[in-house]
Amino acid sequence: MAVISWIILGLLAGAAAKILLPGKDPGGLIGTTLIGIAGAFIGGWISSRWLDHPITKGFYDGATWISAIGGALVLLIVYRLLFGHSRSR
């Protein structure tokens, strides 16, 4: 998959992570978007490296989406833990 596809997938994964983890984020919309893009890249890398599922399968592959959203969720949780809690504001 091309880098542009991963960026688009990351934007959508960031939105999905935000829907799954609602609340006020310290970084706002831009921070959540960047976390989604980074999560898509990290999730894809983990999927291809350790789960033996190559990322070249395509944009519409379910495992690719799950890995991207999972990576975005993990990064969003870590981001909230490091830079502020959504429930305390």
N, C-alpha and C positions, 0 to 999 in steps of 0.2 A: 504494500500500500504506500502511496506517496505521502510526503510530508504534509501537503495541503489537506489530504484526506484525514490525517491524524489530527490536524488543527481543528477541522470541522467536527470531527468525532469528539475531540476534547471539549469544544464549546457545548455540544449536546450532552456530553457526559457530565460536565460541570453543572448544567441546568438540572439534569436528573439527580445528581448528588444533592443539589440545593433543595429539590423537591422532597427527597428522602430524609434530609436533615434540615428541616426549617429552623429559622431563628436568625437573629441578627449577627452577621459576621463582622469581625474587625476590619476586614478589607473591603467590604461592600461588593458591588457587582463586578468591578474590575478584578479584585482579588479572587473572587470565586471563579471567574472566567479563566484566569491564569492558573489557578489550582486545577481546574478541569482539564486544561490543555496538558499541564505537567502530569496529571494523573493518568491521562490517556497514554502518554508516552511511557510512563513507568509501568502501567498495567500491561501494555503491549510488550514491553521488554521482559517483564517477569513471565508473561505467558509464553513467549518464545524461548526464553532461557531455561526456565525450570519446569514448566508444564508441558513442554514438547508440543506446543501448538503454534506453528509459524504464523506471523502476522501478515503474511502475503496472501492469505486466503481470500480476503476481500472486505469491502466496506460493510456488507450486509450479513456478515457472519455473526451469529449470536454470541459465540465465545469471545470474539473481539470486543463486542459491546459490553459484555459482562466484565471483562478484564479492564476496560477503560473506565467504566462506572465504578468498579471496585477500587481502582487506583485513585480516582477522584475522591471517593468517600474516605479512604484512608488518609489522604493528604488533607482533606477538609477537617477531619477529626483532629489530626496532629496540629494543624494550623490553629484551630480553636483552643486546643490545650495550651499551646505556646503563647498565643497572643490575646487571649481573652475568652471568657465564657459567654455563650449566647443567652443563658438564662439569668445572668447577674446584671444585665443592663436593661 
